[in-house]
Structure formats: structure tokens, C-alpha cells
Amino acid sequence: MATPNPMETTYGNSPPSMSKKIFSIAGILTTVYGLDQIPPQVTEVACLWLLHPRLQTQACMEPIAASAITDWNRGWKEGSHGSTKGLIAVSFDQRNHGSREVDKLANEAWRHGNEKHAQDMFSIYQRTITTHLVLGISLGGHSAWQCLLHDARISAAIVVIGCPDYVRLMTDRAAKSKLQTWTQSSPPGSEFLGSKDFPQGLVKAIDDFDPTGLLVGRSVVMDRGNLSLPSETEQKKLRPLMEKCLAGKRLLNLAGGVDKLVPYKCAEPFMTWLKRSVGKDGWFADGNVVVEDIVFDGVGHEMSPGMVNETIRFVSETLASPDTASDSHGSSRGSKM
């Protein structure tokens, strides 16, 4: 089965028109949306970085840029958000995609003939450098997690059908693909990590950069399907890392309830752990982390119109809100729609 285009049915109607200018930055074609629409009274500008899905190009992100900027500028005209910020959006082709494509096979999955799928996909999204806010879809969603944790300039991230647990995602995919490195061990999958399909160097990189590997670790026991929270001793060790990676930041995670390519079940243990940690009564509540985790019933591997609405709301709320570091504790929200 071919990998679906998550953006194919996102917009039923034509999105608003928006100015765009293309620049070559360090040899990468970069598109900036909304420069001509910045209100003249703006005193500072926020940037929404757009990271496209696997097998797509930056062009598919244009409707989202237009919708987010139009909604924010409408608030300017109506005087509803009381902010002096303007908003632009920036997109570019991810590694080995679009204008940067070198090896087409390297973008494919195991079942489509790419024996190095796990290594290739992680190398594409690992530690993408961005600024301000970031929005990523599918492969771009995995990248957005990296940006949120590893770039101090990122204050908020919107992750659409992405996953914060690369090991869980790839082991699920390996089982479905019936890889020999999965099926020929007893029990199946027990020797997958460290095999040729998931070599030890990749395992080490995941421990250093992947959200679950970095913050939780792969040895943490499961408690009724959830990752167990750290003990008081473990909290003291983990707190400096949480402060460095997440303190004062905002996250909107959007998932499809029937997504088969990036199933929410792969993200759910970590998302539950994170929401319990940063919520009002959590051990890291004073870190002032805002987490919204929304699963859309009946939605597959796609960015649905409802997800677009939640994205636009979250961007505008983030830009209109005061400095989140002034709040006394974090918050979390989980729901199904």
C-alpha cells in the first residue's frame, strides 16, 4: 500500500491568498509567507516554521501558512488579541525531499524496498534547526518534537500525526512489515534493537535525542500501559533536563484515532507520562509547560480540517498570550474529537 499524502483532503475549499517570497539561504530554497501582510504598526514579528510530511515538499504547507496568518491578521483588524506581534511563516524542503532530493528510495519505508528505513528517516528529522514556533506534519511532526526539545529558541510546537517515541513507532512498523530481524527471534522482536535494520548507532542517537529516549529512557517499566513516573530521587536527576528542554514551552499534539502509519498507541504512553508530569498536580507543574493532546476519532494519517482549526487557534492563542514563564504552574489537556 502506498504511503498516503496527509494533506490530500485537508482543504476542501481554496485557502486565503497570501504573499510569498523565495530566498536561497545556505543553498536551500526557502519560502517566506506573509511579509506583505505585516501590519504597519507591528513592533516585532513571530515566525511559524513549517515542516512538511515524508514524500511531500514544502509546497503542500502553503495553505496552512495562509490560514494561520490570515486568522492572526484578522485579529489585528478587529483589535481582538491586543498584541503588537506580526506573523510570518517559513517553509523549506526537508533533507532529500523536493529540490534537495538525492536518493528517492531513501525516503521510502521497509515494505517499499528501503532496507535502511529506520536510519534514513531518523537522519532526516533529527535536530532540524528552527526558531520561534514550529508546526510539523507526519515526518515534519517527528522533526517538530526534536525542535521543541533541542532548540532553546522554540517556544511552542504543533505536532500533527507525529510520534515522540521512535523506538515504539519503528518496532510497530517492523512487526507489521514482518522483517526477518523481527520474526526470527524468540519472542518476535526481542533482538530487533541493535540488528542491521535498527543498528546500535541509531539506538544511541535515539537515547540522546528522541523525546522518550531522552526524558524517560527505554528501561522504565510500564504500569497498566503507562510509563511509570520518576521517583523523588529520579526527579532530582531529571529536573535540570526538563528545565532545559521544556520549561515554559507550549505543545499541541494532534493525532488520528485510526492512523495506521503513525498509530496514536505508539505516542500514548509518553504523552500520558508527560501530561501527568506537567499537569497541575504533577512533579514538574512548576515548569510551566502547557500540553494539549487531542485525538480525532475516525481520522487516519491525514491533517483533517478539524486539526487545521485547532492549529490556527493554538497559534493565535500562543502569540496573544503573555510570557508563559510568568505563570505559576503548567497545564495539560487531553481529549478526543
C-alpha positions, -999 to 999 in steps of 0.1 A, spaced: 0 0 0 14 34 -10 21 59 18 -8 83 20 -5 120 15 -16 135 48 -25 168 31 -47 154 3 -80 162 19 -70 189 44 -86 218 24 -119 213 7 -121 250 -4 -93 272 -16 -73 287 12 -69 325 15 -44 341 -8 -10 351 8 21 367 -4 52 346 -7 89 353 -14 115 327 -22 151 331 -9 182 309 -13 196 305 22 228 285 25 218 269 -8 184 259 4 153 274 -13 132 289 15 98 304 11 86 332 34 48 338 36 30 369 48 57 396 45 35 419 25 6 414 50 25 425 81 5 454 96 25 487 96 22 492 133 39 459 141 68 462 165 80 426 165 75 396 142 69 359 152 79 331 128 60 299 123 83 273 108 65 247 87 79 211 83 63 190 56 54 153 56 76 125 42 73 121 4 59 156 1 75 190 -5 73 225 11 46 235 -14 20 214 5 24 237 36 13 269 18 -25 266 27 -16 262 64 6 293 62 -21 313 46 -48 302 70 -27 309 102 -15 343 90 -50 353 78 -65 344 111 -39 363 131 -41 394 109 -79 394 112 -74 398 150 -52 428 143 -80 444 122 -106 436 149 -84 445 178 -93 413 195 -59 400 207 -42 431 219 -7 420 207 19 440 189 33 410 171 31 403 134 32 367 120 51 352 91 56 316 81 86 299 66 89 266 48 117 246 31 122 212 17 134 187 43 166 167 36 164 145 4 129 159 -5 118 182 -33 146 205 -45 170 187 -21 163 151 -33 193 130 -40 181 94 -34 144 88 -39 145 53 -24 159 67 9 125 83 16 106 51 13 97 25 41 108 -11 46 79 -26 27 87 -3 -3 122 -16 -7 143 7 16 164 -16 39 177 14 58 142 30 65 148 35 103 182 51 98 172 72 69 140 86 85 157 95 118 186 112 99 162 134 80 144 149 110 169 147 138 178 181 152 163 203 125 173 239 134 144 264 136 132 294 155 102 307 174 71 284 167 72 252 147 45 232 130 52 197 116 31 171 99 40 133 99 78 133 92 76 170 100 58 162 132 87 140 143 110 169 135 89 193 155 94 172 186 132 175 180 130 212 176 109 217 208 133 198 230 167 207 215 163 243 203 160 269 231 146 294 206 114 273 201 87 285 224 58 264 210 53 234 187 23 219 169 28 182 162 4 167 137 3 129 133 39 127 146 54 105 174 76 112 204 86 76 208 107 65 178 115 30 191 78 22 197 69 36 163 96 17 144 90 -16 163 53 -14 155 62 -8 118 88 -36 118 62 -61 131 37 -50 105 64 -53 78 73 -88 90 110 -80 89 133 -111 93 151 -92 121 117 -91 139 102 -125 131 133 -147 135 138 -141 172 120 -156 202 99 -139 212 95 -119 180 112 -86 181 134 -94 212 166 -89 191 154 -61 168 171 -33 185 208 -35 176 200 -55 144 210 -45 109 176 -29 105 180 -9 137 217 -7 144 233 2 177 244 36 165 208 45 158 198 32 193 224 55 208 212 85 188 176 79 199 187 78 236 203 112 231 176 130 211 143 112 209 118 126 235 110 92 251 146 80 250 160 113 263 134 120 291 121 86 301 146 60 289 138 26 274 142 7 307 113 24 325 87 -1 335 51 1 322 23 4 348 -11 -6 333 0 5 298 16 38 311 52 47 317 58 49 354 66 84 368 101 90 382 108 85 419 118 115 440 154 106 435 149 103 397 130 136 396 160 154 411 182 140 383 157 146 356 146 181 366 176 200 350 170 183 317 132 190 318 140 227 326 164 229 297 142 211 271 106 220 281 102 247 308 79 275 298 71 259 264 38 250 248 28 219 229 -2 210 208 -2 173 198 -28 162 172 -34 126 163 -57 105 141 -77 79 160 -74 54 132 -40 63 119 -23 31 108 11 46 97 17 65 129 -7 50 154 -15 70 185 -9 39 206 28 45 199 27 80 213 1 75 241 24 61 269 48 91 266 20 116 262 3 103 293 36 104 312 42 140 300 7 152 309 9 136 343 43 152 349 35 188 339 -2 189 350 -14 209 380 -5 182 405 25 168 386 60 167 398 71 193 371 40 215 374 62 245 383 80 241 350 50 259 334 47 236 304 14 237 285 4 204 268 -27 198 247 -31 163 234 -61 158 210 -70 126 192 -96 128 164 -119 99 161 -123 84 126 -93 103 113 -64 84 97 -29 95 86 -40 130 75 -43 165 87 -81 169 89 -100 202 87 -106 199 124 -69 197 130 -64 229 109 -89 247 131 -71 235 163 -37 246 148 -49 281 139 -65 285 174 -33 274 191 -10 296 171 -32 327 177 -35 319 215 2 314 218 10 347 201 -16 366 220 -7 351 254 17 369 278 51 354 286 42 319 298 72 320 322 52 343 344 26 316 352 30 296 384 24 261 370 19 241 338 -12 226 324 -23 197 303 -53 188 283 -62 155 266 -94 149 246 -110 130 217 -129 148 190 
